[in-house]
Amino acid sequence: MDAAPEPERLDIHNSEIPVLCRSCEARHRGICGALTPVELTQLSRHTVKQKVESDRELVSAGEEVKHYSNVLSGVVKLTRLMADGRQQIVGLQFAPDFVGRPFRRSSEVSAEAATEVKLCSFPKQAMDDMIAASPDLERRLYQQALEELDEAREWILTLGRKTAAEKVASFLLMIAENVDPDGIAGGRPIRFELPLKRADIADFLGLTIETVSRQITKLRKAGVILVEHNRTVTVPSLSRLRERCEVDAG
């Protein structure tokens, strides 16, 4: 008996793909890459693209989740609020990450736009119905969840065992590898705006603001990074930055 034909996957040249999705910056690497053109068309009927200014809250901890979003560009900051009012940054999301928790009615973390963010948003119920009907989509979500788990474990190592110099280098490497994957593939310098203020970087890394500033200055003087206007960072060589993530060069 002949095997059933594979469902048609997304192709940038496929005229059946909705116009809204053809120009999507994150479509090929995001969860929508698991959808057929027909499924994508169904989802696009509920889809809204939006631009959110920095410091705006996207998801509140404890509130019922009614929408999911794909990050198209920018950086999303995930935070947890402690009982005494203290706030801890627990993660960052980049394109094409998925904002929201399938199979859960509420979120345990707050999501906030760390920079200006472009999102592709859709109702939770529409996506949940599609997840139930599409094993490929469910698998893609599981894969992303496992990747986030691996990243969280790596970050536990960074926070628990690395020196201050290695922590700051690891933070900069994480940003560089996520904001410009095309630059990495092309071997050219990576240039980006720091998505967090120095105080937030210190909070994220468990360091003081002074220590963060001192380590950034050391990296700049060593030529590992270039810094303009205090927030614009250029990484001429990712390999040199990676070396600073594992060995404290003083």
N, C-alpha and C positions, 0 to 999 in steps of 0.2 A: 504494500500500500504506500503510495507516494506521500511524503511529508507535506504538511500544510504549508503554504507559502508564508514567508516572513512578512509581518505587517510593514507597510511602507513607513520609513522613518524620515525625519526632517531633512530637507535638502534646501540649501539657500536658493537654488534655481527652480524649486518646485512652485508652480503658479497657484497651487491649491492652498498654500500657506497664507493665512491672513496677513494683510498689509501691515497691521499693527505689529506682527511678530517678525516680519522679514527684516525690520530695522532694529530688532532687539539686540543690544550689546551683549547680553548674557545668555541668549537662547541656546547656543550650541553646547555650552558647558554646564548649563543649569538643568533643573529637573524637567523643564519642558522638552529637552532633547530626547526624553523617553516617550514622547507622545507622537502618534500618527498625525498627519495633516487633518484628518476628520476630528480627532480628539482635540487638537489644538484649536480648531475652528469653534468647537463647542465651548471650550474654556474662554476663548477670546470674546465671546458674547457677554461675559461677566467681568471682563478685565478693564482696569483703569490704570493708566500710567500717570504718575504724579511726581512732582519735585518737592522735596521737604527741606526747609532751611535747617542749618545746624542748630543744635540744642533743643530741637523739638522732639517731644516724646512720641514714639510710634506705637508702643505696646506698654500697658501698665501691669505691673505684677499683681496677681490676684484677680484681675478682671476677666470676665468671660471673653474668650477669643472669638471674634466674628469674621476676621479677615486674615488671610495670609499674604505674604509679599515675596517677590524675588528682588534682590538687590541688583540694580542695573549698573550703578556707579556710586562712588562715595563709600563712607565707612559708617557702620552702625555699632554703637557701644551698648553692651549688655551689662546691667548692674543688678546687684542684690542689695536690698535695704535691711539693715539689722534692726533688732527691736529697740535699741537705744537711739536710732536715727542715723547711725553711721552708714555710709554707702561704700560698696566695694565694686570696682569694675571686675567682672568675671570673664569677659571675652569681647572680641571684636569680630564683626562680620564684614565681608567684602563681596563684590560681585563674583560669582552669581549665587551667593548664599541664599538660603530660604529662611525668611523670618516668620516664626510661628512654630507651634508644636502640634503636629498631627496627632490624633488619638487622645488629645487632652483638651478639656473644656476651658482651662485657664493656664496662664503662663506663670512660672515661678520667678521669672526675671523681668526687668523692665528693659525695653529697647529704645534707644535714643539716637537721633542723628548726630554723630560726632562731627561730621562735615555736611555740606549740602549733599543730599542723597536723592537719587532717582530710583523710584520703585515701580514695579508692576504688581498691582494688587488685585485680589479676587476674593469673593466670599468663601468662607470656610466650608460651608455646606457643599458648594459646587466642587471644590477641590476634594473634599472627603468622598463624594460620590464617584469622582473620577479615580481616586486611589483604589476604591473598592472594585472598580471595573477594569483597572489596568495594572497587571502584575509588574510590568516594566517600570511604571511610575512608582509603585510601592518599593521596588528594588532600588531605584535611584535615590529615593528618600532614605532608605536604610543605609545605602552607601555613604550618603552625605553625613548621616548621623554617626557612622563609624569613623569617618574622617575627622569629624569634630571631636569625637572621643579620643582619637589618637593625638590630635593637637592639644587637647586638654591635658593628657598625660605628659606630653612633651613640656607643656608649660609648667606643670607641677615640678618637673625636674629642674627647669630654669629657675623657678622661685625658690626651690628647696636647697639646691646644691651649687648653683653658679654664683660667681662673684659679682659685685656691682658692675664691673666693666663688661663681663660676659652677659649680664642681664640686659644692659642698655644696647649692646651690639645685637643680641637676639631679638629685641623689640624692633630695632631698625631693619633687621633682615626680614622679619615677618611682614612688615609694611611693604618693603621693596618687592618681595616675592608675590604679594597679592595685588598690588595696585597696577603693576605693569608687566603681566606675563609675556606679552609680545616682545618687550625689551629684553627680557631674560632669554627668550628663545633666539633673539637676534644678536645677543652678545653686546648690546650697546649699554651705555650708562643709564641707570635708573634714576629718575627725578620725581620727587613727590613732596607734597605738603604734609607736615606732621599732623595727623588727625586729632591728636590730643594736646592739650596744654601741658606745660611742664608739671604742673601739680597733679594732673590726671595720670601722666606717665609715671610719676613717682608713686602714686596710689596703686597703679596697676602692677608695678614692679616691687612694691614693698620697700621703697627707698625714700630718701629725703629729696626735696627739690634741688638742694645744693649738690647732692651727689649725682643726680641725673645731669645737671648742667656741667659739672666737672668732667664726667665721663664723655659727654658729647664733645666737649672742648678737646679732650685728649684724642678722640677719634679724628677730629678735624685737623689738629696739629700733626697727626701722624699721616694725614693724607688719605685715610680710609674713607672719609666722607667730606663733602663740601657743604657748607651751610650759608644760605643767603637769607637776609631779613629775619633771622632767628627761627623761621619755620620751614623754609624751603631746603630740602636735603637732596643732594645728588650723590649716588653711589657709583663711582667710576668702575669698581671691580667687585662683583659679588663674592668672588673667591677670597679676596682679602678680608671682607666683612665676615664671611663664614669662619675664617680662622680666628677672628676675635671673639666668636661666640663660644669657643671651646677651650681656649687657652688664655688665661689672664696675662696680658702682655705688660701689665703694670700701668 
